[in-house]
């Protein structure tokens, strides 16, 4: 798998030895990381400086003093962050059933301590790839919304009927305009939406729903 560029791995664990070992492992694989000794510290960072729109993932210990990893995960889910920031739980043997249940609720994965370095890094890279894919989808959706806003009301009318598969003559009849006017609006719609066919336009709009 090709490494994801400009990515950050966040580490949240109350054990300084675990944090240092993970940071060293990630450095050895050229993966930048930031470490936090508690869920509260990590959440405070998010409040002060939300992560840039760059791929990231979170290595999260299940059991910690104060707010647990599970409680932090729930709060991240409430803030709709776990798609952009996939969560990999780091668990002890006793926590495995809980971790499995959390994966079903949207966590990316869990790794049982002591974990395999290679397996963990593989899953981190996969989580970062998922994060990058999600952010690209968000970017494309935002770009599409901007393009839709650039359409005039008449262009929207023509676009709707084009997507329904109507030929220019029937569109002209329905909108009480000339076929030539339909052709002009149709061309402008295709240009603004950056498509070359009605099928491509329909697929683009379907992705925006």
N, C-alpha and C positions, 0 to 999 in steps of 0.2 A: 504494500500500500504506500502511495506517495505521501510524504509528510505534509501536514497542513501548515501553511505559512502564517505568521503573525498570530499564533495561538498561545493561550495561557492555560496552564493547569493550576487550579486552586486546590490547596491542601488544607483540610480542617481536621485537626487531631490534637488532643490535649497532651499526647506523649511527644516530648521534644525529640526523643530518639527516632521515633517513627517519622516525624516531619523531616528531620535532617536526612534520614536514609532515603526517603522518597525524593526529596529535593536533589540529592546527589544522583540518584538513579535517573531522574529526568534530565539533569544537566548532561549526563553521559550520553543521552539520546538526543541532545540538542532541543529539548522541550523546556521553554521558560516556565517557571512556576512562582506562585506566591503562597506563603504559609500563614496559617492562623491557628492560635492555640485554643480557640473556643468558637462555638456557633455564634455567640453574641458578637465576637470581634469580626467575624466574617460578615454578619448581617449589618454591622455598623459601617463596614467598608462599602457595602452595596448602597447604603443610604447616602453616604458621602460622595462616592464616585462610582456610579453604576458602570459595569464593564463596558468598554468600547464595543462597537459593533464588529467584533472580531471573534473568531472561533474560540471556545473555551469549554472546559469541563470541570467537574468538582469531585475530588476524592474526599469522601466524608466518613468519618468514624461514627459508628452507631452509638456507642456509649461514651458520654463525656459529662463532666460536672456541669451543673446548670442546664442550659438547653441541650437536649440530646440531638444527635444527628437526625433522628426520625422527625423530631419537632421542627428542626430547621428545614428538612425536606418538605414538610407540609406547608411551611410558610413560603418557600420558594414556589411550590405548586400554586398556592393562592395568588402569587404575584406573576404567574404565568412565565416563569423563567426556565423551567426544566427542559423545554425544547431547545432553547438557545444555549443552555448550560446543562448538558446531560450529567446525571449524578451516578457515580460509582461508589457504592458503599464498601467500606473496609470493615470487616466483621470478624469477631471471634466465633469459635465453633457454636457456642450457645445462642448466638444471634442469627444463625443461618435461616431458620424458619421465618423469623421476622423480616430478614432481608429479602427473602424470596417473595414474601407477601408485598413488600414495598416495590419490588420490581414490577409486580402486576399492577401497581398503582402509578407506574410511570417512570420509576428509576431505571437507569440504563443497564446496570448490572451490579453485582457484588463480588468482591474478592475476599476469600477467607484468609485470615492471618494464621501462620506465616504464608505469604503469597509468593507465587512464582514471578520473578522480575519480568521475564519475557512475556508471560501471559498477561500480566498487568499492563505492560506498555502496549501490547497489541490492543487491548480493550480501550486504553486511553486514546490511542490513535484512531480507533473506530468511533469513539465518542466525539472526538474533535472533528472527524469527517462528517458526522451527523450534524454537529453544531454548524459547521460551514454550510452544509446543504440547507439547513433550516434558514440561516441568515440570508442565503442567496434567494430562497423562495420569498422571504419577507421583502427583500429588495426589489425583486421582480414584481411582486404584488403592488408595492408602493409606486413603482414606476408606471404600472398599468393604470392605477387610479389617477395619476397625474395626466396620462394621455387621455383618459376618458373625460376628464374635466375640460380638456381643450376642445372637445366636440361641441358644435352648436346644437341647439334643440332640433333643428331639421336634420342635421347629420345623424343625430341619435335615432330619429324616426327611421331614416333610411337604413341605418345599421341594423336596427331591430328586424326589419323586414328582409334584409339581405341574409341575416343569420337564419331566418325562418325558411330560407330557400326560394323566396319569390324572385321571378325574373324582373328585369327593369320595367317592362311594360305594366305588369300588375302592381309594382310598387308605385309607379306613376299614377295609375288609376286610383289606388287607395289614398294617396296623399294629395291627389288633385293637382299634380304638377306635370311638367313635360318629361318625356323620356330623357331628353338631353340634360335637364336639370338633375334628374336622378343619377345620370352618369357622372356628372360633375361632383355631386355630393358623395357618391360611391367612391370615386377616386380620392377625394379628400379624406374620407374615412380610412381607406386603406393606407394612405400616406401617414396620417396621424397615428394610426394604430400599428404602423410598421409591419403590415402584412401584405401578401400578394394574391390571396384568394379568399373566397367566402368560407371555405373549409378551415383555413388557417385562422381566420377571424373568429369563427365559432369555437375552435379549440382554445384560443386565447381567452375568450370571455368565459368559457367553462372553467378554466383554471382560476379565474378571478372570483368565482362564487364561494 
